[in-house]
Amino acid sequence: MNDITKRFPENPLLLPKDLRPSAEGLQIISLLNPGVFRFNKKIWLLVRVAEGVAQKEGVIFFPALNATGNTEIIEVPLNDPDLIATDARVISYKGLDYLTTVSHLRLLCSDDGIHFSEPQTNAALFGKGYLERFGIEDCRVTQIDDIYYLTYTAVSDSGVGVGLKSTKDWQHFESGGMILPPHNKDCAIFEEKVNDKYYCLHRPSSKEIGGNYIWLAESSDTRQWGNHQCLIKTRPGLWDSARVGAGAAPIRTEQGWLEIYHGANAEDQYCLGAFLMDLDAPSEVIGRTKDPIMVPTEAYELSGFFGYVVFTNGHVVDGDRLTIYYGAADEFVCGAHFSIQEILTLLS
């Protein structure tokens, strides 16, 4: 299956070995799905850093954050009858689910959008409190006026929900708490108000009925969200048959709000597509791509911690050129260019 992507020849831009672990005894397993923004004339990535513990024969270790935000290591013998460890990402122990890694968010910046470094003046963001005990993941960054809003996945043994932080200087952060309770993720706030209201896309999920669909919500303050409406559903037999989720903030075009989204099939293979919402009534979907605009094809997208994955929740726009930064194979950070007008011609 072909796509319309112009990948950076420098890909992968970031590998796990390029960063240092956050603490002694941990190792970086994956770099994933950065939020992206401009600040002080630079391009910044807010990269999800997933860390684990080196394993020993006969024993499995997995990390979790305690109430103070420090990482504690849980050790379980592999022959423990209460242990189920058949998934590379999730472990079940005594009826509770744990992640094999715990994630935090790390800031990196670049003058050219290709070569990124980690400034010492910007601290990493870690989960805090019992609702973020298993870490924070996949942050989207939205700028409205001089405020940056960070929506991220907050993970704990209580479930997966959406947390909110805001900042003006990337040094001081105000917490908005959990704005969408479990099970919810993939939250992207629009970069301007519509009819004097904030809007966001999000992805509630149900194991019993319904599915992993993209929803729309509105708010007067970015804290309390309501008037939820289902926008985009999975499509049987297509590349997005199992789940769909929003990428970064929708892009304002003359034709409407353009959203790049991810979709996966029953084999957990992730591609990217697009859909268009009405400028004045975002609940009205004008068009959607039938085929994906990006398909995992490169070796670094097909093989990694979890292969056959391209996943984005961050981009920058320069006229017609859309530059996305994306997670590849749940292990590497990469970049790619698109033409916005070319994407619009594929909508139906």
PyMOL commands that set and color helices and strands:
alter all, ss='L'
color gray80, all
select helices_A, chain A and resi 16-18+130-132+299-302+340-345
alter helices_A, ss='H'
color red, helices_A
select strands_A, chain A and resi 6-7+27-39+42-52+59-65+71-77+83-84+90-93+96-99+102-110+136-144+147-156+159-167+173-180+184-189+198-204+214-219+226-232+243-246+251-252+257-264+270-277+285-288+310-318+321-328+332-339
alter strands_A, ss='S'
color yellow, strands_A
deselect
rebuild
show_as cartoon
